[in-house]
Amino acid sequence: MRFGRVFRSELLMKRNLAIGATTLAIVASALLVRAQQNPYVLRDFAMGGGNYYLRAPEFVEASKAKFLKDGDYVIGVSGDGVTKAYPAAAVTWHHGLEDRLVRLPIFVTW
């Protein structure tokens, strides 16, 4: 009787290990496929003192900026034939942001 119990528990253990290994392989392959399809985009990074500067702002045409209201302030930057407007609330929230005007790196804060 004892032999039957030991043998059965070994079979259960092997079955559970096989199920666990299969599950792990499926999850690992799904994560690898997802990582290749949607690479992580670094948007913010922590600086000393807890500041989180925005590194890659996204822009829309002024006519499509429905998230801004008439009373909202923007910080305008112009140079090298390019004009950009940054919502003051976003600059305040991030304490500043890094961007480029064509090839010129800029840092916007107030």
N, C-alpha and C positions, 0 to 999 in steps of 0.2 A: 504494500500500500504506500509506503514511504517513497519508493522508487517512482510510482505514478505521479505523486505530488511534485517531486523534484523535476521530473521530466516535463510535466505540464508547465511549471513556472519557468523553466528554461525556454520552452517554446513561446510563452507569452513575452518573455524578455526579448527574445530574438525578433518577434513580430513587432513589438513596440519600438525597438531600435531601428528596424527597417522602415516603419512608418515615419519615425522621427527624421531619419536620414533623407527619406524621399521628400518630406515636407520642407526640410532645410534646403535641399537642392532646388525645389520649385521656388521658394521665396528668394533665394540668392540669385537665381537666374532672372526672376522678375525684376529685382532691384537693379541688376546690371543692365537690363534692357531699358528700364525707366531712366537710369542715369545717362544712357547714351542718347535717348530721345529728348529729355528735358534737362540739360545741364544747369547746375545751380548758378544763379546770377548774383554776384556780390553787389548789393546795393548800398548797404551801410557798413561802417566799421567803427569799432570803439577806439577812441583816443584816450590818452591819459586824462584822468579826472572825470571820466564818465561822459565825455562829449561824443555824440554820434553824428559825424559829418556825412551828408549825403554825397555819394560819389558819382552816381550815374542818373542825373535827373532826366525824366522823360518829358517831351514837349508835344504840344498840340497847336494847331493854328488858333489864332485869337478867336475866330468865329466859333470854334468848337469847344472853347473853354467854358463849358456850362457849369463847372464846379466853382467858378468865381462869380461873385455878386458885384453889383455896381459900386458898393462901398468898400470893397476889399482893396488893400494896398498891394502893390507889386514893386519889386526892385528891378529896375531896367538896366541892362548892360548892353553897350553897343561898341562895335569895333571890327575892323577888317571886313566891312560889308555885311556883318551879321548883327542882328538885334535880338535879344532874348529878354523875357520878363519872368521873374521868379516870384511866386506868391510869398509875401512877407511872412505869412503864418508858417509856411514850410521852412523858410530860412530860420525863423525863431525856434521852431520845434527841433530842428537839427543843429542849431547853433552855427550853422554855416554849411556851405556846399562847395564841392569841387566840380569844375566844368572846364570846357575849352571853348574859346572863340576861334574857330578854324584850328590853328596850331598853337595858339597862345593859351597856356593853362591859366585859369583864374580861380580865385577863392572868393565867394560871396558871403558876406556877413553884415550885421549891423548892430 
